[in-house]
Amino acid sequence: MRTDTVKCAASGMRVAFFQRIFAHYQAGLVKELAVHSQHAYHFFGDSRDPAGSGIEVIAPALCGRIPFTYCHTTQIGSRVAFQWRAVREALFGPFDVYILEGSFTCPTNWLAIWAAHLRGRRVLLYGHGWRRPGNGFAEYVRRMFYRVSDGLLLYGKRARAIGLSKGVSADRMYVVYNSLDEKSMLPWRERLTENMCQEFRCAHFGKAADLPLLVSVGRLTSAKQYELLIEAAARLHAAGREVNILLVGDGPKRLALEQAAREKGVRLVLAGARHDEEFLSLCFASADIAVIPGAAGLTVIQSLSYGTPVVIHDDDDEQGPETEAVHSGFNGGRFRYGCVDHLVTIIEQVLASLPRGSKTAEQCRTVIFENYNPSHMREMFDRAVSGLPAVSFQPSEVR
């Protein structure tokens, strides 16, 4: 690690924050914790994705400017992983608090918790928590794993509600949400103009550029269920309401989606896999709606950050906790899972009630400014590290 590191807090707790990897999108959180926290965070993660999931790892340039130590992770299959550095630091490290990945399929995390507790150190677990209610042996092991920790850092309120139903203390469950690197997105957002958006639409759809634009960003896989979007566009066309569709991503369903669009007369543009923020900022800002008919996650946060409403399905068991950011009628809508007719209805409703413009963009960004940003995440992390009780919610606030 380089010596010209960012200066961390001189007072407060010393915190070891372990992840199998720190993803590229977590750069905002990492910088926020390293620079603005009341505690001193040291980050530990692998230099490559051991699971081969395609997730982009945090940039080495950032790791060289903060307290960051690369440590090897051994991955077995899709879930089981060993990170022996966590055990070593729990036994001998100079830290007061340890934050570990909240996965009970990492045997070394169990060992690290016991080792830290032997030394009187506190351990917090960071992750999704409960994605859906469940029972059986796996759920029993999960509850035991969470119980031996000192607190859970959760991505959403729904996981907290499920935890409450299983008898976990509310004071131990900290809803930190999730976020993108808001500060790195800000310059792109500020430079956008309506003329730039119009040029973008014209470049992709020519004379049809003025039709409503529906976008989605993600891998072209069965889990995304983009065929529902193609069918919805075809039914809108049959009813005299034409739309354009722009899909950003690549994957095994590409050819099938192209063929379906041709057969149904749907105007579809496939932009391929794009990760540059300049293109993505134009993609979302130029759209009328981001439609995610299948599994949704961080794309929800990205779209709302650029002021674009989001349409998702209503089965929270089948998507990520970031979908809690979507509030029907305010910044998007929800359709009945797998129902094309209802998807058509919701698209029409959102197009009518949330037209492109400054008012809609402001409504979309409200939830980002309030909860889904690195600054808010840092506040919740610091609260948990300090040992303060978690923030409580009214029942009406939890979907």
VENWO-V260078 format. One line per field, one symbol per residue. psi: psi as a letter, one per 20 degrees, with the letter a starting at -180 (. if undefined). burial: # if it has 24 or more other C-alpha atoms within 12 Angstrom, else .. A space follows every 10 residues. Layout:
psi=???
burial=???
This chain:
psi=pqilrpprph raqppoopqg qoqhijhggg gghhhiqiro pppprqiroh ikijppqqph hghijrnppp qqpopobigp qpnhhhgghh hirkqhqpoq ploijnhhhg ghgggghhjk qqpqppahco hqqraaghhg gghgghhiri qpoqirhghg ggggijjpph iioooibrra nhhhhghhhh iprhgghghg ghhhjcijhi qpppqqprpm rhhhlihhgg hghhhgghjj nqrqpoporr aijgghgggg gghjkpoppo iappiphggh ghgghiqhqp pnicpqdhhg ggghhjkpqp prrjniijrr iiiiipopig kbrpqppjog ghggghgggg hhhmqprhgg ggghighghg gmqhghgggh ghgghijqqq prqqhiip.
burial=.....#.#.. ..######## ########## ########## ########## ......###. .##.###### #.###..... #######.## #...###### ########## ######.... ########## #.#....... .##.###### ########## ####...#.# ########## ##.##..##. .#....##.# #..##...#. ########## ...####### ######.... .######### #.##..##.# #...###### #.....#### ########## ########## ########## ######.### ########## #####.#### .######### #..####..# #.#######. ########## #######..# #........
